[in-house]
Amino acid sequence: GYWLNILALYVAGLLVGTLDTVLDSTSKVAPFRILHHTPDSQVYWSIACGATKEEIVEHWEWLQQNIMRTLSVFDSSDDITSFVQGKIRGLIAEEGKVSLVLEDDPEKFREALLRFEKWFELPQKEKLVTYYSCSYWKGRVPCQGWLYLSTNFLCFYSYLLGAEVKLVISWDEIWRLEKTSNVILTESIHVQAHGEDHYFSMLLHLNETFLIMEQLADYSIKRLFDKESFQREPFCSSSFFALPLRGLETNARSEQFRAFFRLPKEENLLEVHESFLWVPFSHYNTLGKICLSENYLCFASQDGSQCHVIIPMREVQCIKAHTPAIRGECQSLINHFEDNPDDVTLMVGQKGSSKAVSTEALMTVFHPQDVENLDPKMLKEKMKEQSWNIHFSEYGRGTSMFFTKKTRDLIVRGVPEALRGELWMLFSGAVNDMATHPGYYTELVEQSLGTSTLATDEIERDLHRSLPEHPAFQSDTGISALRRVLTAYAYRNPKIGYCQAMNILTSVLLLYAKEEEAFWLLVAVCERMLPDYFNRRIIGALVDQAVFEELIREQLPQLVEHMTDLSFFSSVSLSWFLTLFISVLPIESAVNVVDCFFYDGIKAILQLGLAVLDYNMEALISCHDDAEAVTILNKFFDSVTNKDSPLPPTVQQASVGNNDKASHVSVDISELIREAYEKYGTIRSEEVESSRKRNKLYVIQTLEDTTKQNVIRVVSQEVKFSASHLDELYYLFKRQHFLSCYWTMNSPVLLHHDPSLAYLEQYQLGFQQFSMLFSLLEPWTLCTGKSNLSLWVFRLIDENQDGLVNFREFCYALGEFIHSLGKVDLQAYLKQWQDEILKKEETIKDLPRINQTQFIQFSKTLYNLFHGDPEEEALYRAVAHVTSLLLRMEEVGRRLQEPSSPTKPATATREGLPSEEAVTSPESSDASSTHSGQDAGSSLSEVEWSFSFEQVLASLLNEPAIVSFFERPTLIQTRLDQAKGTQLKVKANK
């Protein structure tokens, strides 16, 4: 019976999901299709589909106008098939990206937005990006409903047969986000948050959904940990929030465009045109796309690997359209060139670029090449140079050079010493940065000259540790150049400043590039090619280590079988990633690795890392512990040589570590790199970038979890909460910090958030955030007027008076409220808080008594505090007793001191305060309190009077109902559970 019920629920869920999908107009099967068939082939390709005959005819007419004419340029049917497939796939991809954009179906989106707002009650500032029909799996039972993706949250809602499922996950809480498949779920999206796994399937556009989720999660991380760059994102602009999905798509395409062509981060993709490019070295047209940005025109062949070219607008001399058809398609492109609008052949001429204002490449100074030297190594070096010169004559030279498979082949064989700096600048894109910022480096050097910061102190300490064996850095020439480049960069980017490993990398750059060129190469590495590497937490390097672990599992299963714990490889490979193998290989070998890195990016380092492990597979499998594995790898790196290096022994660097090569046969670096490309060259850069995004979430959350554990360990020694309660409190505290960032970009807590600070100072709350969270957790939840109370507590715990409190201070305040109640008598409790407040409040410090206005405010605070309590009526009467008693005590005291004085002041004052008979309900008490303030204010001018703390305390202790209220114990777990459910709603209602 149990399994029958489960099966019934399962079938019911699938049935409802099926009905919902069928009713959705976006998933109906189209009855009309256009198929493409190549002669002598058994395969028919679906080209277009339509729900009506009119729709399919419209598609056919479009094909005749836009496709048929182009087919005449092809000679073979296979080429025609390849072209048609690529064209239609591109159209389908573009159509799928915008299928649910707001402007395409505003009415449908508006209805979804209303449901989203109704179901989740988030603030109006929360922007819905898109939504999908899908199934959410709880165990093995699917819940059919709707997935909503907003700027800050992933939300799901389902209501079936009276059962409501509501899920709200903040993007910054996600540990894992990945596409998965198993026996039950053929393809789904897996989301892990707070130790729970969530699966979403039956998505019509699963890949699109995943990409959007990936972007939103990535933006969330940027917002909290890199707020400077996030402020420059389109995510922060008002135009983005008007159409968030379109903004996401546009920005994603620009990111891919910049990464592929190595362009400056300011460049945005404006237009994409499918076109043919005449390739002079092959003498035929290749199909691809023209990508246009503000300052660059780029072309990439259809698969991206055959060839691509980058043309800076500053070097374009004219543009010509040969046929009206081409001119019509490229009109917007032609409009960028106003000089010759009628004259699409591009004529490109090299313009003068900025020259380095300081030293030449250090290798030319300390090791000038002897052209007369007939040494075999020098002859081989000249042959390499000749091969590159031939390549330049066929494929071009400089910024407009064609990048092809032959270019990579030459890189793998090794770059000549004389061309290394030029090619590094070209492949990294640094040549464009330098050309568009003439004089920038000189200005930085002048501005940073003589500055004294923590960064400059660290730079001075490490200057003589940078390649100390190399002659260039045994002289003032090399040391001074290194100092200027590192100091200038620290001045340019204070967020990074200076980090260890930058000195080693910059030293190698200075060997082969001029000083200004070395600076721009460093900019390219730190800000584009190795993002987040050079900071206090080296997040980027940790992310790439996680990517490396994934590749080891995929590519080296034999090694994984014997070493299931791959964390060893992460720790040992850290220096490989941070220094691009420079710290473990001799310089003459390491520079070959740097050649590949500037051409292929981090993919080259990952490939080489796999090749190193593969080469040492047998030895690593047979080792008994990590120390032995480290020794094996160190000996291997000592054995790596560069047999073609023309550098003399005085310039070549000694190997790091054990130099005994007897136990290892020498390995040539060129052969090792070639093997890495042959075995692992199929790894795609797009897959690496996707893996980077996926693992970045896990790395960030792991670091955050470490921060949490350290904070809780410190705080647990000072407060009385249990470890589990502190864990939940930390989650609520951190989330309150995040909530203030979501909808207020200028929030003080966001401006002060700095992950590099001490653990306790990373997350802090301003007064408003503190007041909201404190009101959810403190015992008197029903109080309607607690702003004054929250303000007093906030001032009390804000020891440095910076307007922010950290987690320890918050727990101290909450602990005093919760744990003191029911365990400490009221007199001691109130006395303790009075003493603390008197120390903090300068306005109260010199006033041991409270005057009439303060007393009335005190009475109103008590009324507000008791509002909504089950014993509300008895508490109101108790307050009336207290006020009456205090007034009588004041009157008696005055009579004793002044026997002849009239009793009018006391009588008048009592008329202004609520009497015992007058207070019977919250409404009357509130009205009486308001009236008392007005009357008391007028009587204050007649006679000044006040109460001592002892009088107030004695009066309160005389009322059992009040004593019982303050000594009532509070269950912290109950408060935590309630706060979790209402935290977002409280924020929404503010």
FENLINFEN-V489402 format. One line per field, one symbol per residue. ss: DSSP state (A for helix, B for strand, O for the rest). A space follows every 10 residues. Layout:
ss = ???
This chain:
ss = OAAAAAAAAA AAAAAAAAAA AAAOAAAOOO OBBBBBBOOO OOOBBBBBBB OOAAAAAAAA AAAAAAAAAA AOOOOOAAAA AAAAAAAAAA AAAAAAAOOO OAAAOAAAAA AAAAAAAAAA OOOOOOOBBB BBBBBBBBOO BBBBBBBBBB OOBBBBBBBB OOBBBBBBBB AAABBBBBBB OOOOOOOBBB BBBOOBBBBB BOOOOAAAAA AAAAAAAAAA AAAAAOAAAA AOOAAAOAAA AAOAAAAAAA AAAAAAAAAA AOOOOOOOOO BBBBBBBBBO OOOBBBBBBB BBOOOBBBBB BOOOOOBBBB BBAAABBBBB OOOAAAAAAO AAAAOOOOOO OOOOBBBBOO OOOOOOOOOO OAAAAAOOOO OOOOOAAAAA AAAAAAAAAA AAAAAOOOOO OBBBAAAAAA AAAOOOAAAA AAAAAAAAOA AAAAAAOOOA AAAAAAAAOO OOOAAAAAAA AAAAAOOOOO AAAOOAAAAA AAAAAAAAAA AAOOOOOOOO OAAAAAAAAA AAOOAAAAAA AAAAAAAAAO OOOOOOOOAA AAAAAAAAAA AAAAAOAAAA AAOOOOAAAA AAOAAAAAAO OOOOOOAAAA AAAAAAAAAA OAAAAAAAAA AAAAAOAAAA AAOOOAAAAA AAAAAAAAAB BOOOOOOOOO OOOOOOOOOO OOOOOOBBAA AAAAAAAAAA OOOOAAAAAA AAAAAAAAAA AAAAAAAAAA AAAAAOOOOO OOAAAAAAAA AAAAAAAAAA AAAOOOOAAA AAOOOOOOAA AOOOBOAAAA AAAAAAAOOO OOOOOOAAAA AAAAAAAOOO OOOOBOAAAA AAAAAAAAAA OOOOOAAAAA AAAAAAAAAA OAAAAOOOBB BAAAAAAAAA AAAAAAOOOO OAAAAAAAAA AAAAAAAAAA AAAAAAAOOO OOOAAAAAAA AAOOOOOOOO OAAAAAAAAA AAAAAAAAAA OOOOOBBBAA AAAAAAAOOA AAAAAAOOOO OAAAAAAAAA AAAAAAAAAO
